[in-house]
Amino acid sequence: MSKFFSLKFDRLIPYVPGEQPKDMSRFIKLNTNESPFSPSPKAQKYAAEAIEKTMLYSDPECCKLRAALADRYGVGAENVICGNGSDDILNFAFSAFCDGKTPAVFADITYGFYKVFAEYNRVPYRIIPLKDDFTIDPADYYNAKGTVFIANPNAPTGIALSVEEIEKIIQNNPDNIVVIDEAYVDFGARSCVPLTKKYGNLIVTQTFSKSRSLAGARLGFAIANKELITDLNTVRNSTNPYNVNSVTQAAGIGSLEDQEYTNENCKKIIETRQKTEEELKKLGFVLTNSYANFIFASHPGKSGEAIYKELKEKGVLIRHFDAPRIKDYNRITVGTDGQMKALIDDLRCIL
Amino acid sequence: MSKFFSLKFDRLIPYVPGEQPKDMSRFIKLNTNESPFSPSPKAQKYAAEAIEKTMLYSDPECCKLRAALADRYGVGAENVICGNGSDDILNFAFSAFCDGKTPAVFADITYGFYKVFAEYNRVPYRIIPLKDDFTIDPADYYNAKGTVFIANPNAPTGIALSVEEIEKIIQNNPDNIVVIDEAYVDFGARSCVPLTKKYGNLIVTQTFSKSRSLAGARLGFAIANKELITDLNTVRNSTNPYNVNSVTQAAGIGSLEDQEYTNENCKKIIETRQKTEEELKKLGFVLTNSYANFIFASHPGKSGEAIYKELKEKGVLIRHFDAPRIKDYNRITVGTDGQMKALIDDLRCIL
């Protein structure tokens, strides 16, 4: 830290992304929930075509992409905002809808960035513990007296609330905004997007990083009523109106046109998740009921950290968190069948 | 605005980007200082190759790109941070180095986003008027009692300070940070990057949007001493560690390897600027001494707004600002010789 760094940030601890090993070819990488499948053919084709025109600014309004998203999700283009990943939009939401009078409200075990966004935006936050089984009690979020952030399915547990449970949370917060972060929704959970037409206090965020195989392109979006989108755009246009580059906008449109490709990939991930879960249970692992493209697993016979370290030595990267409640667990991204077989073989060897 | 939008932003007026006409083919577009030349061949090639791997996250540390920038600019990789455009990094600087005790300090006529960044980050700002001839008096910035932001060359005037003048500003602000925004430096002005080795209170930002023909790819960077880069990274990693996508990182590396291509394009822009300036003077225009890829011009016989509107009717887009001191001027991007000939022909017709 330099002597010039503003003291307002003296408590700020930045987010730590999952390891990105320099020599990736040495590893089976199951630590950042990336897709094992390439971006869709049209995503690649449209992106490649967009490159030669990158001397021109990207469309700051992302008109074509927003129209394609609106079409896909059955909403109006005015109900959509695009971002440089959904992190971008989540940060806007912490900025726009939280302040000294309106804290952020989120679970103790959830996407680790929420706490960082709150600290960075210098807004108070109230943490609601998950139940002992890592599930959320919806009633804990009724009359939240703040802006609610819920990852659904939750990370790193993979556990999902039903749309009905979330609707009750929304109904019981008429004076608060509820943000549902659906980064992992395409792997078996149900989306709350249809509820955005019914409730003016709901924002749903999604990303192209997981099910759409575009983590490296950085594309996320939110769907909400027009007024909330306007507020998010006020923040966006006050920081970086050109936040989504033109190649990524093109890739996003291509991905949406190749919807069947994404559906097929999600189906494969779900099948592989189920097969891997069975194998892990045979090895004695305790698992949460994951609806995401990852598995959250602990083993009564070996610490989470030891499993993480020994797998890394064998060339398999998974993600370990050292937070007290989950230190015995590891988050394992669901890759291809072949990758998961290698994982199981290595685990069998370790245990 | 929704009823949920934080009152802390009740005075916030977002930045307004230059018009992006939906039917661009109808216009000669000289309003957003884009390059008329395509991205370099290697930039295009490397970007195209990167697309198929975008299912993986981009390198959050931008290691290869930062190494290439460090090599190009004769600094260490630890002295470089990359951003989603230089706007991204300027926003980080307003956030990291300004607060209630440390205002932002900038000119009345300069890049319009500075004021928005200050308002968004809710930091006070002190505005220093340019002299009557639109030049900066360096002494006005001595002992600034705040973080200084100077665009050099300045926008929208194109006027540049010398490195010696900026060095005096740096020397006379030992307790303040000086940010030099060199978005337009490659078109004839001299860069202050070498001074970053000598002074721990200097940050230089640059962009790939202008001279490097990559506006639509969104890539900017800053060079400074290691401690200041660490502070900027703390902000970056608290908002969006994956702020630069992998296709853009690849394009940036390609552009740096094709340095001769950029040099040639800059030479062409400078020559076209000079020729266009001569033609404009013949038509009676009053010009500033621009070192940028744009010309700042007023005409004693016709208002700036009328010229802007009549050119638009003829299919030529330039940028008009309605701020009182510069409302008689227009900012005209330097395009190809052919585009500028069309501009001059239309102006001859209008006047």
Interface residues (C-beta under 8 A of the other chain):
Chain A: M1 S2 F4 F5 S6 L7 K8 F9 L12 P14 Y15 V16 P17 G18 Q20 K22 M24 K29 T32 E34 S35 P36 F37 S38 P39 Q44 A47 A48 A50 I51 E52 K53 T54 M55 L56 Y57 S58 D59 P60 E61 C63 N84 G85 D87 D88 N91 S95 A96 F97 C98 D99 T102 V116 F117 E119 Y120 T147 I177 G200 N201 S209 S213 L214 A215 G216 A217 R218 N225 E227 L228 T230 D231 N233 T234 V235 R236 N237 S238 T239 N240 P241 Y242 N243 N245 S246 V247 T248 A251
Chain B: M1 S2 F4 F5 S6 L7 K8 F9 L12 P14 Y15 V16 P17 G18 Q20 K22 M24 K29 T32 E34 S35 P36 F37 S38 P39 Q44 A47 A48 A50 I51 E52 K53 T54 M55 L56 Y57 S58 D59 P60 E61 C63 N84 G85 D87 D88 N91 S95 A96 F97 C98 D99 T102 V116 F117 E119 Y120 T147 N176 I177 G200 N201 S209 S213 L214 A215 G216 A217 R218 N225 E227 L228 T230 D231 N233 T234 V235 R236 N237 S238 T239 N240 P241 Y242 N243 N245 S246 V247 T248 A251
